[in-house]
Amino acid sequence: MDKSKKVKLSQLNPYIETQSLAAIAGKTGNLYESLYIISRRANQIGKELKEELHSKLKDFESNDSLEEINENREQIEISRFYERLPHATLIATNEFMDGNVYYRENFEGNEAK
């Protein structure tokens, strides 16, 4: 994840806010379809954040006792940054409502509208 996206995510409100169901449903025409898209995007974001966090924490696996104190501080700072980020579901909902999520309709077995 690039630095500008991290700054944008850190500025996002980490608290849950009530969303209008009509506004969510209005994006696709179906509330359940919109929620499905948001949930899939939230899973993608969660996996990306988890992989990124693990790759950063992998650098701290060496157990040198002299450097351990300084590394612990850095490790704590990295962990705190990721803890302060809003939950992946909130990020995905915000992206969906802003129109930043690409999705396509799959009409297998259904007639096209």
PyMOL commands that place a pseudoatom at each C-alpha (Angstrom):
pseudoatom trace, name=CA, resn=MET, resi=1, chain=A, elem=C, hetatm=0, pos=[0.000, 0.000, 0.000]
pseudoatom trace, name=CA, resn=ASP, resi=2, chain=A, elem=C, hetatm=0, pos=[1.447, 3.351, -0.974]
pseudoatom trace, name=CA, resn=LYS, resi=3, chain=A, elem=C, hetatm=0, pos=[2.036, 6.197, 1.446]
pseudoatom trace, name=CA, resn=SER, resi=4, chain=A, elem=C, hetatm=0, pos=[-0.724, 8.485, 0.114]
pseudoatom trace, name=CA, resn=LYS, resi=5, chain=A, elem=C, hetatm=0, pos=[-3.319, 5.736, 0.599]
pseudoatom trace, name=CA, resn=LYS, resi=6, chain=A, elem=C, hetatm=0, pos=[-2.104, 5.149, 4.168]
pseudoatom trace, name=CA, resn=VAL, resi=7, chain=A, elem=C, hetatm=0, pos=[-2.448, 8.849, 4.946]
pseudoatom trace, name=CA, resn=LYS, resi=8, chain=A, elem=C, hetatm=0, pos=[-5.966, 8.843, 3.494]
pseudoatom trace, name=CA, resn=LEU, resi=9, chain=A, elem=C, hetatm=0, pos=[-6.899, 5.765, 5.536]
pseudoatom trace, name=CA, resn=SER, resi=10, chain=A, elem=C, hetatm=0, pos=[-5.504, 7.231, 8.729]
pseudoatom trace, name=CA, resn=GLN, resi=11, chain=A, elem=C, hetatm=0, pos=[-7.700, 10.315, 8.211]
pseudoatom trace, name=CA, resn=LEU, resi=12, chain=A, elem=C, hetatm=0, pos=[-10.832, 8.199, 7.803]
pseudoatom trace, name=CA, resn=ASN, resi=13, chain=A, elem=C, hetatm=0, pos=[-13.183, 8.195, 10.786]
pseudoatom trace, name=CA, resn=PRO, resi=14, chain=A, elem=C, hetatm=0, pos=[-12.545, 4.892, 12.627]
pseudoatom trace, name=CA, resn=TYR, resi=15, chain=A, elem=C, hetatm=0, pos=[-15.966, 4.946, 14.283]
pseudoatom trace, name=CA, resn=ILE, resi=16, chain=A, elem=C, hetatm=0, pos=[-19.060, 3.299, 12.875]
pseudoatom trace, name=CA, resn=GLU, resi=17, chain=A, elem=C, hetatm=0, pos=[-21.574, 5.736, 11.448]
pseudoatom trace, name=CA, resn=THR, resi=18, chain=A, elem=C, hetatm=0, pos=[-25.129, 4.946, 10.449]
pseudoatom trace, name=CA, resn=GLN, resi=19, chain=A, elem=C, hetatm=0, pos=[-25.471, 4.607, 6.684]
pseudoatom trace, name=CA, resn=SER, resi=20, chain=A, elem=C, hetatm=0, pos=[-28.602, 5.144, 4.647]
pseudoatom trace, name=CA, resn=LEU, resi=21, chain=A, elem=C, hetatm=0, pos=[-29.804, 1.817, 3.265]
pseudoatom trace, name=CA, resn=ALA, resi=22, chain=A, elem=C, hetatm=0, pos=[-31.390, 3.616, 0.338]
pseudoatom trace, name=CA, resn=ALA, resi=23, chain=A, elem=C, hetatm=0, pos=[-28.050, 5.224, -0.544]
pseudoatom trace, name=CA, resn=ILE, resi=24, chain=A, elem=C, hetatm=0, pos=[-26.249, 1.874, -0.357]
pseudoatom trace, name=CA, resn=ALA, resi=25, chain=A, elem=C, hetatm=0, pos=[-28.929, 0.137, -2.419]
pseudoatom trace, name=CA, resn=GLY, resi=26, chain=A, elem=C, hetatm=0, pos=[-28.998, 2.982, -4.910]
pseudoatom trace, name=CA, resn=LYS, resi=27, chain=A, elem=C, hetatm=0, pos=[-25.494, 2.204, -6.141]
pseudoatom trace, name=CA, resn=THR, resi=28, chain=A, elem=C, hetatm=0, pos=[-26.480, -1.193, -7.578]
pseudoatom trace, name=CA, resn=GLY, resi=29, chain=A, elem=C, hetatm=0, pos=[-30.256, -1.191, -7.346]
pseudoatom trace, name=CA, resn=ASN, resi=30, chain=A, elem=C, hetatm=0, pos=[-30.214, -4.009, -4.788]
pseudoatom trace, name=CA, resn=LEU, resi=31, chain=A, elem=C, hetatm=0, pos=[-29.226, -3.729, -1.129]
pseudoatom trace, name=CA, resn=TYR, resi=32, chain=A, elem=C, hetatm=0, pos=[-27.978, -7.303, -0.856]
pseudoatom trace, name=CA, resn=GLU, resi=33, chain=A, elem=C, hetatm=0, pos=[-25.860, -6.972, -3.971]
pseudoatom trace, name=CA, resn=SER, resi=34, chain=A, elem=C, hetatm=0, pos=[-24.305, -3.779, -2.601]
pseudoatom trace, name=CA, resn=LEU, resi=35, chain=A, elem=C, hetatm=0, pos=[-23.560, -5.444, 0.741]
pseudoatom trace, name=CA, resn=TYR, resi=36, chain=A, elem=C, hetatm=0, pos=[-22.031, -8.412, -1.071]
pseudoatom trace, name=CA, resn=ILE, resi=37, chain=A, elem=C, hetatm=0, pos=[-19.725, -6.099, -3.025]
pseudoatom trace, name=CA, resn=ILE, resi=38, chain=A, elem=C, hetatm=0, pos=[-18.731, -4.256, 0.160]
pseudoatom trace, name=CA, resn=SER, resi=39, chain=A, elem=C, hetatm=0, pos=[-18.031, -7.535, 1.979]
pseudoatom trace, name=CA, resn=ARG, resi=40, chain=A, elem=C, hetatm=0, pos=[-15.864, -8.866, -0.855]
pseudoatom trace, name=CA, resn=ARG, resi=41, chain=A, elem=C, hetatm=0, pos=[-13.877, -5.617, -0.939]
pseudoatom trace, name=CA, resn=ALA, resi=42, chain=A, elem=C, hetatm=0, pos=[-13.512, -5.684, 2.865]
pseudoatom trace, name=CA, resn=ASN, resi=43, chain=A, elem=C, hetatm=0, pos=[-12.039, -9.199, 2.608]
pseudoatom trace, name=CA, resn=GLN, resi=44, chain=A, elem=C, hetatm=0, pos=[-9.535, -7.968, 0.007]
pseudoatom trace, name=CA, resn=ILE, resi=45, chain=A, elem=C, hetatm=0, pos=[-8.525, -4.985, 2.144]
pseudoatom trace, name=CA, resn=GLY, resi=46, chain=A, elem=C, hetatm=0, pos=[-8.199, -7.152, 5.250]
pseudoatom trace, name=CA, resn=LYS, resi=47, chain=A, elem=C, hetatm=0, pos=[-5.921, -9.604, 3.456]
pseudoatom trace, name=CA, resn=GLU, resi=48, chain=A, elem=C, hetatm=0, pos=[-3.768, -6.788, 2.047]
pseudoatom trace, name=CA, resn=LEU, resi=49, chain=A, elem=C, hetatm=0, pos=[-3.361, -5.156, 5.453]
pseudoatom trace, name=CA, resn=LYS, resi=50, chain=A, elem=C, hetatm=0, pos=[-2.598, -8.478, 7.124]
pseudoatom trace, name=CA, resn=GLU, resi=51, chain=A, elem=C, hetatm=0, pos=[0.060, -9.394, 4.549]
pseudoatom trace, name=CA, resn=GLU, resi=52, chain=A, elem=C, hetatm=0, pos=[1.627, -5.951, 4.786]
pseudoatom trace, name=CA, resn=LEU, resi=53, chain=A, elem=C, hetatm=0, pos=[1.729, -6.063, 8.589]
pseudoatom trace, name=CA, resn=HIS, resi=54, chain=A, elem=C, hetatm=0, pos=[3.257, -9.539, 8.608]
pseudoatom trace, name=CA, resn=SER, resi=55, chain=A, elem=C, hetatm=0, pos=[5.915, -8.531, 6.078]
pseudoatom trace, name=CA, resn=LYS, resi=56, chain=A, elem=C, hetatm=0, pos=[6.895, -5.531, 8.218]
pseudoatom trace, name=CA, resn=LEU, resi=57, chain=A, elem=C, hetatm=0, pos=[6.952, -7.552, 11.433]
pseudoatom trace, name=CA, resn=LYS, resi=58, chain=A, elem=C, hetatm=0, pos=[8.996, -10.283, 9.762]
pseudoatom trace, name=CA, resn=ASP, resi=59, chain=A, elem=C, hetatm=0, pos=[11.997, -7.939, 9.922]
pseudoatom trace, name=CA, resn=PHE, resi=60, chain=A, elem=C, hetatm=0, pos=[11.885, -8.121, 13.724]
pseudoatom trace, name=CA, resn=GLU, resi=61, chain=A, elem=C, hetatm=0, pos=[12.176, -11.911, 13.980]
pseudoatom trace, name=CA, resn=SER, resi=62, chain=A, elem=C, hetatm=0, pos=[15.874, -11.884, 14.860]
pseudoatom trace, name=CA, resn=ASN, resi=63, chain=A, elem=C, hetatm=0, pos=[16.371, -12.177, 18.621]
pseudoatom trace, name=CA, resn=ASP, resi=64, chain=A, elem=C, hetatm=0, pos=[19.497, -10.149, 19.367]
pseudoatom trace, name=CA, resn=SER, resi=65, chain=A, elem=C, hetatm=0, pos=[19.267, -9.077, 22.988]
pseudoatom trace, name=CA, resn=LEU, resi=66, chain=A, elem=C, hetatm=0, pos=[21.089, -5.743, 22.544]
pseudoatom trace, name=CA, resn=GLU, resi=67, chain=A, elem=C, hetatm=0, pos=[18.952, -4.505, 19.692]
pseudoatom trace, name=CA, resn=GLU, resi=68, chain=A, elem=C, hetatm=0, pos=[15.765, -5.965, 21.065]
pseudoatom trace, name=CA, resn=ILE, resi=69, chain=A, elem=C, hetatm=0, pos=[14.731, -2.860, 23.022]
pseudoatom trace, name=CA, resn=ASN, resi=70, chain=A, elem=C, hetatm=0, pos=[14.992, -0.521, 20.031]
pseudoatom trace, name=CA, resn=GLU, resi=71, chain=A, elem=C, hetatm=0, pos=[13.292, -3.016, 17.737]
pseudoatom trace, name=CA, resn=ASN, resi=72, chain=A, elem=C, hetatm=0, pos=[10.462, -3.446, 20.227]
pseudoatom trace, name=CA, resn=ARG, resi=73, chain=A, elem=C, hetatm=0, pos=[9.761, 0.281, 20.072]
pseudoatom trace, name=CA, resn=GLU, resi=74, chain=A, elem=C, hetatm=0, pos=[9.682, 0.220, 16.279]
pseudoatom trace, name=CA, resn=GLN, resi=75, chain=A, elem=C, hetatm=0, pos=[7.552, -2.905, 16.311]
pseudoatom trace, name=CA, resn=ILE, resi=76, chain=A, elem=C, hetatm=0, pos=[5.115, -1.301, 18.734]
pseudoatom trace, name=CA, resn=GLU, resi=77, chain=A, elem=C, hetatm=0, pos=[4.859, 1.810, 16.543]
pseudoatom trace, name=CA, resn=ILE, resi=78, chain=A, elem=C, hetatm=0, pos=[4.080, -0.311, 13.476]
pseudoatom trace, name=CA, resn=SER, resi=79, chain=A, elem=C, hetatm=0, pos=[1.496, -2.338, 15.384]
pseudoatom trace, name=CA, resn=ARG, resi=80, chain=A, elem=C, hetatm=0, pos=[-0.159, 0.796, 16.782]
pseudoatom trace, name=CA, resn=PHE, resi=81, chain=A, elem=C, hetatm=0, pos=[-0.438, 2.322, 13.317]
pseudoatom trace, name=CA, resn=TYR, resi=82, chain=A, elem=C, hetatm=0, pos=[-2.314, -0.725, 12.045]
pseudoatom trace, name=CA, resn=GLU, resi=83, chain=A, elem=C, hetatm=0, pos=[-4.479, -0.866, 15.173]
pseudoatom trace, name=CA, resn=ARG, resi=84, chain=A, elem=C, hetatm=0, pos=[-5.540, 2.754, 14.646]
pseudoatom trace, name=CA, resn=LEU, resi=85, chain=A, elem=C, hetatm=0, pos=[-6.647, 2.144, 11.070]
pseudoatom trace, name=CA, resn=PRO, resi=86, chain=A, elem=C, hetatm=0, pos=[-10.386, 1.802, 10.602]
pseudoatom trace, name=CA, resn=HIS, resi=87, chain=A, elem=C, hetatm=0, pos=[-11.740, -1.705, 10.198]
pseudoatom trace, name=CA, resn=ALA, resi=88, chain=A, elem=C, hetatm=0, pos=[-11.627, -3.095, 6.666]
pseudoatom trace, name=CA, resn=THR, resi=89, chain=A, elem=C, hetatm=0, pos=[-15.431, -3.026, 6.463]
pseudoatom trace, name=CA, resn=LEU, resi=90, chain=A, elem=C, hetatm=0, pos=[-15.495, 0.720, 7.132]
pseudoatom trace, name=CA, resn=ILE, resi=91, chain=A, elem=C, hetatm=0, pos=[-12.819, 1.314, 4.502]
pseudoatom trace, name=CA, resn=ALA, resi=92, chain=A, elem=C, hetatm=0, pos=[-14.698, -0.811, 1.962]
pseudoatom trace, name=CA, resn=THR, resi=93, chain=A, elem=C, hetatm=0, pos=[-18.004, 0.946, 2.686]
pseudoatom trace, name=CA, resn=ASN, resi=94, chain=A, elem=C, hetatm=0, pos=[-16.365, 4.334, 2.270]
pseudoatom trace, name=CA, resn=GLU, resi=95, chain=A, elem=C, hetatm=0, pos=[-14.770, 3.278, -1.022]
pseudoatom trace, name=CA, resn=PHE, resi=96, chain=A, elem=C, hetatm=0, pos=[-18.083, 1.884, -2.281]
pseudoatom trace, name=CA, resn=MET, resi=97, chain=A, elem=C, hetatm=0, pos=[-20.049, 5.003, -1.383]
pseudoatom trace, name=CA, resn=ASP, resi=98, chain=A, elem=C, hetatm=0, pos=[-17.404, 7.216, -3.040]
pseudoatom trace, name=CA, resn=GLY, resi=99, chain=A, elem=C, hetatm=0, pos=[-17.613, 5.128, -6.215]
pseudoatom trace, name=CA, resn=ASN, resi=100, chain=A, elem=C, hetatm=0, pos=[-14.020, 3.869, -5.981]
pseudoatom trace, name=CA, resn=VAL, resi=101, chain=A, elem=C, hetatm=0, pos=[-14.883, 0.151, -6.159]
pseudoatom trace, name=CA, resn=TYR, resi=102, chain=A, elem=C, hetatm=0, pos=[-15.011, -1.563, -9.531]
pseudoatom trace, name=CA, resn=TYR, resi=103, chain=A, elem=C, hetatm=0, pos=[-17.607, -4.300, -9.831]
pseudoatom trace, name=CA, resn=ARG, resi=104, chain=A, elem=C, hetatm=0, pos=[-19.424, -5.991, -12.664]
pseudoatom trace, name=CA, resn=GLU, resi=105, chain=A, elem=C, hetatm=0, pos=[-22.685, -7.832, -12.836]
pseudoatom trace, name=CA, resn=ASN, resi=106, chain=A, elem=C, hetatm=0, pos=[-22.662, -11.539, -13.594]
pseudoatom trace, name=CA, resn=PHE, resi=107, chain=A, elem=C, hetatm=0, pos=[-25.819, -12.725, -15.300]
pseudoatom trace, name=CA, resn=GLU, resi=108, chain=A, elem=C, hetatm=0, pos=[-25.090, -16.458, -15.478]
pseudoatom trace, name=CA, resn=GLY, resi=109, chain=A, elem=C, hetatm=0, pos=[-28.385, -18.337, -15.466]
pseudoatom trace, name=CA, resn=ASN, resi=110, chain=A, elem=C, hetatm=0, pos=[-30.369, -15.091, -15.402]
pseudoatom trace, name=CA, resn=GLU, resi=111, chain=A, elem=C, hetatm=0, pos=[-31.731, -13.048, -18.223]
pseudoatom trace, name=CA, resn=ALA, resi=112, chain=A, elem=C, hetatm=0, pos=[-29.919, -9.767, -18.741]
pseudoatom trace, name=CA, resn=LYS, resi=113, chain=A, elem=C, hetatm=0, pos=[-31.904, -6.732, -17.654]
for i in range(1, 113): cmd.bond("trace and resi %d" % i, "trace and resi %d" % (i + 1))
show_as sticks, trace
zoom trace
